[in-house]
Amino acid sequence: MLVDNHGRTINYMRLAVTDRCNLRCFYCMPEDGLNWLSRTELMSYEEMLRASTILVKMGIEKIRITGGEPFVRKDIMKLLTSLSQLNGLKELSITTNGVLTAPYVAEMKALGIRSVNLSLDTLDANRFFAITRRDEFADVMNTLNELLKHDFEVKINAVVMDGKNTQDIVPMVELTKDLPISVRFIEEMPFNGDNDSYQGVVWDHVRILDEITSHYPQIQKLVDPPHSTAYNYQIPGHKGSVGIIAAYSRTFCGTCNRIRITPQGTLKNCLYDDGVLNIKDLMRSGVSDREIEKYLLNAFNHRPVDGREAERLRVEKTGVHESMATIGG
């Protein structure tokens, strides 16, 4: 079992397979995209599998594949197949925007993948285009339908943005009436790649809950699973549930059990840090698995106490705010 310097168990890894995305959500990256990593800068699938194998042996039990958008990387199913066969891995899941995902749903189910997080900030096609700068709403909804048809555990992740999609909060909650899904509202974070003037969240977790409660006063608090990043609720009579993730307020740091590996192989102990170790570089320098384990253990023994400490240290060191696409957000 992996335990960090604050006594927190580490058993969950988010592995970003690419920085590229087929959407251009304004809060994530500029309209023209980013300076994409070259193929040689990305971890190869073989390197990702090696890193995952090492970490699973050390105590990682769950791997979530993220991006960018995972399905824009060629032959992604080859990696998923290999990871699904790792001895000791209890859960393999995916976060996707759903644009390219529908054709792979049956194959994913056959691999034993049961949980998919679908990024969807609005149920209105016009607002979807305004937010993502791409006309792909129909394909995303098709993916949602395919996932439900194949009995996946579906969580819809919606970033709540003042003046952009707050009118979607109630309609998205209403989805849980007839569908066995979890709709999770996420505080907007300062990772938008477009400006450095982010002054803080307008719709925090308290305001989001107040908005929902004003329409559904009978809403009930659920018991949150261990290490949950969401406050979970259910409306009596609804098949699904509602979650609120305080991503900017960072109220869940005390039980954080997750690490991240970026597409270029950088280990992040926290979403808000600047990276503490490059696993890809270690591998390419000829370092053995045993030595990589030692580097990882040292990194886990220096995790920040929370996201605010991590952000402060990063900004002091680099002065840079990152794009969510490059860190698997």
VOPAGU-2260 file (C-alpha; in pm, 1 decimal, decimal comma):
REM VOPAGU-2260
SITE   aa  ch    i         X         Y         Z
SITE  MET   A    0       0,0       0,0       0,0
SITE  LEU   A    1     125,7     346,8     -92,6
SITE  VAL   A    2     102,0     614,6     176,9
SITE  ASP   A    3     223,6     973,0     140,4
SITE  ASN   A    4     395,3    1200,4     392,2
SITE  HIS   A    5      56,3    1316,0     526,2
SITE  GLY   A    6     -73,1     963,0     588,5
SITE  ARG   A    7    -297,9     958,2     282,1
SITE  THR   A    8    -332,6     638,4      81,3
SITE  ILE   A    9    -240,9     665,5    -288,3
SITE  ASN   A   10    -426,2     409,8    -500,0
SITE  TYR   A   11    -565,4     604,9    -797,1
SITE  MET   A   12    -378,6     729,4   -1104,5
SITE  ARG   A   13    -499,9     952,3   -1385,4
SITE  LEU   A   14    -298,1     879,7   -1699,2
SITE  ALA   A   15    -318,8    1139,6   -1976,9
SITE  VAL   A   16    -241,8     980,2   -2312,4
SITE  THR   A   17    -236,4    1296,6   -2523,3
SITE  ASP   A   18    -250,8    1674,2   -2495,1
SITE  ARG   A   19    -454,8    1701,1   -2816,2
SITE  CYS   A   20    -828,6    1749,4   -2828,2
SITE  ASN   A   21   -1092,0    1780,3   -3099,0
SITE  LEU   A   22   -1282,7    2046,6   -2903,1
SITE  ARG   A   23   -1164,9    2396,9   -2809,9
SITE  CYS   A   24   -1349,6    2464,2   -2485,1
SITE  PHE   A   25   -1271,5    2824,7   -2396,2
SITE  TYR   A   26   -1192,6    2745,9   -2031,5
SITE  CYS   A   27    -938,1    2482,5   -2131,6
SITE  MET   A   28    -737,8    2620,3   -2422,5
SITE  PRO   A   29    -716,8    2903,8   -2677,0
SITE  GLU   A   30    -933,0    2885,0   -2990,0
SITE  ASP   A   31    -634,0    2801,2   -3210,6
SITE  GLY   A   32    -524,7    2520,5   -2979,5
SITE  LEU   A   33    -192,6    2481,3   -2801,8
SITE  ASN   A   34     164,3    2417,5   -2904,1
SITE  TRP   A   35     107,6    2044,2   -2929,4
SITE  LEU   A   36     371,3    1803,4   -2811,4
SITE  SER   A   37     562,6    1618,3   -3081,4
SITE  ARG   A   38     534,7    1239,8   -3097,2
SITE  THR   A   39     881,6    1199,0   -2945,4
SITE  GLU   A   40     783,2    1417,6   -2649,0
SITE  LEU   A   41     482,7    1198,5   -2572,7
SITE  MET   A   42     513,8     880,0   -2376,1
SITE  SER   A   43     480,6     578,3   -2602,3
SITE  TYR   A   44     217,4     318,5   -2520,7
SITE  GLU   A   45     498,1      85,8   -2416,3
SITE  GLU   A   46     626,2     346,7   -2170,4
SITE  MET   A   47     276,0     407,9   -2036,4
SITE  LEU   A   48     227,5      36,2   -1983,0
SITE  ARG   A   49     565,0       6,0   -1811,2
SITE  ALA   A   50     491,3     299,0   -1579,1
SITE  SER   A   51     146,1     160,4   -1503,2
SITE  THR   A   52     286,0    -185,2   -1431,3
SITE  ILE   A   53     535,8     -41,5   -1184,3
SITE  LEU   A   54     274,7     170,8   -1008,6
SITE  VAL   A   55      16,1    -107,3    -988,6
SITE  LYS   A   56     277,9    -329,1    -823,5
SITE  MET   A   57     339,4     -45,4    -576,6
SITE  GLY   A   58     -26,8      -9,2    -483,9
SITE  ILE   A   59    -223,0     171,9    -756,5
SITE  GLU   A   60    -560,5      -2,4    -789,1
SITE  LYS   A   61    -746,8     228,1   -1027,2
SITE  ILE   A   62    -631,4     392,5   -1350,5
SITE  ARG   A   63    -837,3     653,8   -1531,1
SITE  ILE   A   64    -737,8     732,5   -1890,3
SITE  THR   A   65    -764,9    1101,7   -1977,5
SITE  GLY   A   66    -625,1    1354,3   -2226,7
SITE  GLY   A   67    -670,5    1596,2   -2394,7
SITE  GLU   A   68    -918,8    1364,1   -2552,4
SITE  PRO   A   69    -803,5    1000,3   -2531,4
SITE  PHE   A   70    -977,0     886,4   -2848,5
SITE  VAL   A   71    -789,2    1127,6   -3074,7
SITE  ARG   A   72    -472,3     923,5   -3014,3
SITE  LYS   A   73    -427,5     650,4   -3273,4
SITE  ASP   A   74    -476,4     290,0   -3161,3
SITE  ILE   A   75    -589,6     386,4   -2810,5
SITE  MET   A   76    -768,9      51,8   -2780,3
SITE  LYS   A   77    -432,1    -126,6   -2787,8
SITE  LEU   A   78    -327,9      53,9   -2470,3
SITE  LEU   A   79    -664,0      -6,5   -2305,3
SITE  THR   A   80    -638,9    -376,8   -2386,5
SITE  SER   A   81    -292,7    -402,8   -2232,1
SITE  LEU   A   82    -389,8    -209,2   -1920,9
SITE  SER   A   83    -704,1    -417,4   -1872,5
SITE  GLN   A   84    -481,2    -724,1   -1836,3
SITE  LEU   A   85    -259,2    -583,5   -1559,9
SITE  ASN   A   86    -249,1    -816,0   -1261,3
SITE  GLY   A   87    -359,7    -625,4    -951,9
SITE  LEU   A   88    -546,7    -345,9   -1130,3
SITE  LYS   A   89    -901,1    -341,4    -993,9
SITE  GLU   A   90   -1055,1     -71,6   -1212,5
SITE  LEU   A   91    -983,7      85,9   -1549,9
SITE  SER   A   92   -1198,6     382,6   -1649,1
SITE  ILE   A   93   -1202,6     665,6   -1902,5
SITE  THR   A   94   -1281,9    1035,5   -1919,5
SITE  THR   A   95   -1389,3    1148,3   -2266,9
SITE  ASN   A   96   -1568,8    1432,1   -2441,4
SITE  GLY   A   97   -1770,4    1174,1   -2633,8
SITE  VAL   A   98   -1711,3    1307,8   -2984,8
SITE  LEU   A   99   -1532,0     996,2   -3113,8
SITE  THR   A  100   -1623,5     745,9   -2844,5
SITE  ALA   A  101   -1946,2     578,6   -2957,8
SITE  PRO   A  102   -1788,1     325,1   -3200,2
SITE  TYR   A  103   -1565,2     190,0   -2920,2
SITE  VAL   A  104   -1827,5     144,7   -2649,5
SITE  ALA   A  105   -1897,2    -225,6   -2708,8
SITE  GLU   A  106   -1525,2    -305,0   -2725,9
SITE  MET   A  107   -1462,2    -112,2   -2404,6
SITE  LYS   A  108   -1732,7    -314,7   -2231,5
SITE  ALA   A  109   -1571,7    -637,0   -2353,5
SITE  LEU   A  110   -1241,7    -530,5   -2191,6
SITE  GLY   A  111   -1410,6    -500,2   -1855,6
SITE  ILE   A  112   -1431,1    -121,8   -1849,9
SITE  ARG   A  113   -1745,9     -28,0   -1660,2
SITE  SER   A  114   -1717,7     342,5   -1579,8
SITE  VAL   A  115   -1696,4     641,4   -1814,0
SITE  ASN   A  116   -1692,4    1009,1   -1724,7
SITE  LEU   A  117   -1845,7    1215,8   -2003,5
SITE  SER   A  118   -1753,8    1584,0   -2020,3
SITE  LEU   A  119   -2067,9    1777,6   -2113,9
SITE  ASP   A  120   -2129,8    2134,2   -1999,2
SITE  THR   A  121   -2470,3    2197,6   -2157,2
SITE  LEU   A  122   -2772,7    2024,2   -2305,4
SITE  ASP   A  123   -2826,6    2300,9   -2558,9
SITE  ALA   A  124   -2660,7    2259,2   -2900,2
SITE  ASN   A  125   -2604,9    2631,5   -2948,2
SITE  ARG   A  126   -2445,0    2677,6   -2606,9
SITE  PHE   A  127   -2238,4    2365,3   -2671,7
SITE  PHE   A  128   -2097,2    2531,1   -2984,0
SITE  ALA   A  129   -2032,4    2856,3   -2797,7
SITE  ILE   A  130   -1841,9    2675,3   -2521,2
SITE  THR   A  131   -1652,6    2417,7   -2729,5
SITE  ARG   A  132   -1618,6    2613,5   -3057,2
SITE  ARG   A  133   -1711,0    2293,3   -3239,1
SITE  ASP   A  134   -2041,0    2157,6   -3376,2
SITE  GLU   A  135   -2023,1    1810,4   -3219,9
SITE  PHE   A  136   -2321,5    1804,7   -2984,3
SITE  ALA   A  137   -2506,7    1527,4   -3170,4
SITE  ASP   A  138   -2205,6    1294,2   -3155,8
SITE  VAL   A  139   -2165,3    1349,1   -2781,0
SITE  MET   A  140   -2530,9    1270,1   -2717,6
SITE  ASN   A  141   -2497,3     959,5   -2935,4
SITE  THR   A  142   -2209,9     844,6   -2713,5
SITE  LEU   A  143   -2420,7     903,0   -2402,2
SITE  ASN   A  144   -2697,0     688,0   -2546,4
SITE  GLU   A  145   -2451,9     411,8   -2642,3
SITE  LEU   A  146   -2298,9     408,8   -2294,8
SITE  LEU   A  147   -2639,5     377,0   -2132,4
SITE  LYS   A  148   -2743,1     105,8   -2378,0
SITE  HIS   A  149   -2437,5     -96,1   -2274,3
SITE  ASP   A  150   -2506,7     -41,3   -1902,4
SITE  PHE   A  151   -2198,2     167,6   -1824,3
SITE  GLU   A  152   -2172,9     363,0   -1503,1
SITE  VAL   A  153   -2192,2     712,1   -1650,3
SITE  LYS   A  154   -2090,4    1032,2   -1478,6
SITE  ILE   A  155   -2152,3    1356,5   -1663,4
SITE  ASN   A  156   -1899,7    1625,3   -1570,3
SITE  ALA   A  157   -2025,1    1980,5   -1621,6
SITE  VAL   A  158   -1810,2    2285,3   -1545,0
SITE  VAL   A  159   -2034,3    2563,1   -1414,0
SITE  MET   A  160   -1946,7    2899,2   -1568,9
SITE  ASP   A  161   -2107,9    3230,6   -1485,9
SITE  GLY   A  162   -2288,6    3377,5   -1785,1
SITE  LYS   A  163   -2226,9    3066,8   -1998,1
SITE  ASN   A  164   -2427,4    2767,7   -1880,2
SITE  THR   A  165   -2584,9    2824,5   -1540,7
SITE  GLN   A  166   -2925,5    2792,5   -1709,5
SITE  ASP   A  167   -2832,0    2428,4   -1774,2
SITE  ILE   A  168   -2802,7    2333,1   -1406,5
SITE  VAL   A  169   -3169,0    2243,1   -1359,2
SITE  PRO   A  170   -3213,4    2066,5   -1697,0
SITE  MET   A  171   -2904,1    1856,2   -1623,8
SITE  VAL   A  172   -3033,6    1767,8   -1277,9
SITE  GLU   A  173   -3357,5    1666,8   -1445,7
SITE  LEU   A  174   -3164,6    1404,9   -1646,4
SITE  THR   A  175   -3125,7    1207,5   -1324,6
SITE  LYS   A  176   -3501,4    1161,0   -1299,5
SITE  ASP   A  177   -3519,9     888,3   -1561,3
SITE  LEU   A  178   -3156,2     797,9   -1625,8
SITE  PRO   A  179   -2927,3     601,9   -1387,2
SITE  ILE   A  180   -2644,6     853,5   -1418,6
SITE  SER   A  181   -2455,0    1088,4   -1192,2
SITE  VAL   A  182   -2453,4    1450,6   -1304,4
SITE  ARG   A  183   -2160,2    1627,0   -1142,2
SITE  PHE   A  184   -2120,0    2003,2   -1138,7
SITE  ILE   A  185   -1761,1    2126,9   -1115,7
SITE  GLU   A  186   -1637,7    2463,7    -997,7
SITE  GLU   A  187   -1451,3    2645,0   -1273,9
SITE  MET   A  188   -1074,5    2643,7   -1225,1
SITE  PRO   A  189    -802,1    2890,2   -1334,1
SITE  PHE   A  190    -668,4    2666,5   -1612,9
SITE  ASN   A  191    -817,2    2824,2   -1921,2
SITE  GLY   A  192    -512,8    2898,5   -2136,5
SITE  ASP   A  193    -671,5    3221,9   -2261,8
SITE  ASN   A  194    -596,0    3474,8   -1989,8
SITE  ASP   A  195    -415,9    3524,9   -1663,9
SITE  SER   A  196    -682,9    3740,5   -1504,3
SITE  TYR   A  197    -885,1    3470,6   -1329,8
SITE  GLN   A  198    -997,1    3623,0   -1000,4
SITE  GLY   A  199   -1177,4    3330,9    -843,3
SITE  VAL   A  200   -1485,7    3118,7    -880,9
SITE  VAL   A  201   -1825,8    3290,0    -906,7
SITE  TRP   A  202   -2032,6    2973,0    -882,8
SITE  ASP   A  203   -1874,8    2783,4    -596,4
SITE  HIS   A  204   -2007,9    2456,4    -453,5
SITE  VAL   A  205   -2230,3    2640,9    -206,1
SITE  ARG   A  206   -2397,4    2853,7    -473,4
SITE  ILE   A  207   -2444,3    2555,1    -703,8
SITE  LEU   A  208   -2617,0    2359,6    -428,6
SITE  ASP   A  209   -2834,4    2659,0    -341,1
SITE  GLU   A  210   -2947,9    2680,3    -704,0
SITE  ILE   A  211   -3037,6    2312,2    -713,3
SITE  THR   A  212   -3209,0    2321,0    -373,4
SITE  SER   A  213   -3423,4    2616,2    -477,6
SITE  HIS   A  214   -3578,4    2394,0    -746,6
SITE  TYR   A  215   -3559,6    2063,8    -558,9
SITE  PRO   A  216   -3605,3    2141,0    -188,6
SITE  GLN   A  217   -3650,2    1768,6    -117,9
SITE  ILE   A  218   -3292,3    1689,7    -229,9
SITE  GLN   A  219   -3110,7    1460,8      12,8
SITE  LYS   A  220   -2742,2    1422,8      98,3
SITE  LEU   A  221   -2593,2    1081,5      22,6
SITE  VAL   A  222   -2303,9     917,4     203,0
SITE  ASP   A  223   -1993,2    1002,1       0,2
SITE  PRO   A  224   -1764,5     710,8     -94,2
SITE  PRO   A  225   -1411,5     712,0      52,2
SITE  HIS   A  226   -1181,5     961,6    -125,1
SITE  SER   A  227   -1475,5    1114,4    -311,2
SITE  THR   A  228   -1405,8    1451,2    -472,6
SITE  ALA   A  229   -1779,5    1517,2    -496,2
SITE  TYR   A  230   -2049,7    1599,7    -246,0
SITE  ASN   A  231   -2323,4    1358,7    -355,4
SITE  TYR   A  232   -2699,9    1406,5    -343,6
SITE  GLN   A  233   -3018,2    1246,7    -469,0
SITE  ILE   A  234   -3367,1    1370,9    -532,4
SITE  PRO   A  235   -3629,2    1125,1    -402,6
SITE  GLY   A  236   -3779,4     929,3    -690,9
SITE  HIS   A  237   -3490,8     999,3    -928,6
SITE  LYS   A  238   -3294,4     706,0   -1072,8
SITE  GLY   A  239   -2966,6     898,5   -1081,7
SITE  SER   A  240   -2772,7    1124,8    -847,7
SITE  VAL   A  241   -2614,1    1468,4    -838,3
SITE  GLY   A  242   -2259,3    1554,3    -739,1
SITE  ILE   A  243   -2084,5    1884,7    -674,6
SITE  ILE   A  244   -1706,1    1899,6    -702,7
SITE  ALA   A  245   -1532,3    2184,5    -520,6
SITE  ALA   A  246   -1236,1    2183,5    -759,5
SITE  TYR   A  247   -1141,0    2546,5    -699,9
SITE  SER   A  248   -1234,2    2557,5    -331,4
SITE  ARG   A  249   -1032,2    2236,7    -280,7
SITE  THR   A  250   -1225,8    2101,5      13,9
SITE  PHE   A  251   -1129,5    1737,3     -56,3
SITE  CYS   A  252    -749,4    1759,5     -32,8
SITE  GLY   A  253    -737,0    1596,5     310,3
SITE  THR   A  254    -838,5    1259,6     165,2
SITE  CYS   A  255    -671,6    1288,2    -176,7
SITE  ASN   A  256    -569,5     944,8    -302,6
SITE  ARG   A  257    -472,2    1033,1    -660,1
SITE  ILE   A  258    -171,8    1112,4    -870,3
SITE  ARG   A  259    -143,3    1219,5   -1233,1
SITE  ILE   A  260      90,8    1141,4   -1517,6
SITE  THR   A  261      89,4    1391,6   -1803,7
SITE  PRO   A  262     125,4    1293,9   -2172,1
SITE  GLN   A  263     498,8    1375,8   -2158,8
SITE  GLY   A  264     550,4    1153,1   -1855,5
SITE  THR   A  265     551,5    1409,3   -1576,9
SITE  LEU   A  266     428,0    1286,5   -1241,7
SITE  LYS   A  267     202,3    1532,7   -1063,0
SITE  ASN   A  268     128,1    1479,2    -695,4
SITE  CYS   A  269    -145,0    1741,8    -724,6
SITE  LEU   A  270    -349,5    1895,3   -1004,3
SITE  TYR   A  271    -205,7    2231,8    -906,0
SITE  ASP   A  272     167,2    2147,5    -887,1
SITE  ASP   A  273     422,2    2188,1   -1167,5
SITE  GLY   A  274     530,5    1825,8   -1178,2
SITE  VAL   A  275     774,2    1651,2    -948,3
SITE  LEU   A  276     934,0    1382,4   -1163,5
SITE  ASN   A  277     954,8    1282,5   -1529,8
SITE  ILE   A  278     907,1     907,4   -1560,4
SITE  LYS   A  279     955,0     904,6   -1938,1
SITE  ASP   A  280    1298,5    1067,1   -1908,6
SITE  LEU   A  281    1401,2     814,3   -1643,6
SITE  MET   A  282    1299,0     527,8   -1869,1
SITE  ARG   A  283    1479,8     668,1   -2171,6
SITE  SER   A  284    1794,6     717,0   -1967,4
SITE  GLY   A  285    1805,7     343,9   -1899,8
SITE  VAL   A  286    1695,8     349,2   -1535,7
SITE  SER   A  287    1566,6      15,2   -1402,8
SITE  ASP   A  288    1216,5     -45,1   -1269,6
SITE  ARG   A  289    1358,2     -78,3    -918,7
SITE  GLU   A  290    1525,9     262,3    -941,4
SITE  ILE   A  291    1208,0     419,2   -1080,4
SITE  GLU   A  292    1023,3     283,0    -775,4
SITE  LYS   A  293    1271,9     462,1    -549,5
SITE  TYR   A  294    1221,0     791,6    -735,2
SITE  LEU   A  295     844,2     749,7    -708,1
SITE  LEU   A  296     853,5     672,7    -337,1
SITE  ASN   A  297    1065,0     981,3    -277,9
SITE  ALA   A  298     815,8    1193,1    -471,2
SITE  PHE   A  299     520,9    1051,8    -276,4
SITE  ASN   A  300     702,6    1139,1      44,6
SITE  HIS   A  301     698,4    1507,4     -55,1
SITE  ARG   A  302     335,4    1565,8    -151,2
SITE  PRO   A  303     190,2    1908,9     -69,2
SITE  VAL   A  304     -62,2    1917,9     210,8
SITE  ASP   A  305    -327,2    2060,3     -24,4
SITE  GLY   A  306    -388,5    2223,6    -361,4
SITE  ARG   A  307    -328,4    2573,8    -233,5
SITE  GLU   A  308      19,8    2490,7    -115,8
SITE  ALA   A  309      89,0    2317,9    -448,6
SITE  GLU   A  310     -37,6    2615,7    -647,8
SITE  ARG   A  311     161,7    2864,2    -440,4
SITE  LEU   A  312     481,9    2666,6    -487,1
SITE  ARG   A  313     422,8    2631,0    -861,2
SITE  VAL   A  314     350,3    2996,8    -921,6
SITE  GLU   A  315     650,8    3098,6    -711,1
SITE  LYS   A  316     868,7    2867,6    -916,9
SITE  THR   A  317     731,5    2917,0   -1268,4
SITE  GLY   A  318     476,1    3199,6   -1263,7
SITE  VAL   A  319     277,6    2988,0   -1510,2
SITE  HIS   A  320     -84,0    2873,1   -1513,3
SITE  GLU   A  321    -131,3    2558,5   -1720,3
SITE  SER   A  322    -397,9    2443,7   -1965,3
SITE  MET   A  323    -620,8    2164,0   -1846,5
SITE  ALA   A  324    -554,8    1979,7   -2175,1
SITE  THR   A  325    -186,8    1930,7   -2093,8
SITE  ILE   A  326    -239,5    1785,6   -1746,3
SITE  GLY   A  327    -529,4    1547,5   -1792,6
SITE  GLY   A  328    -791,6    1769,5   -1636,4
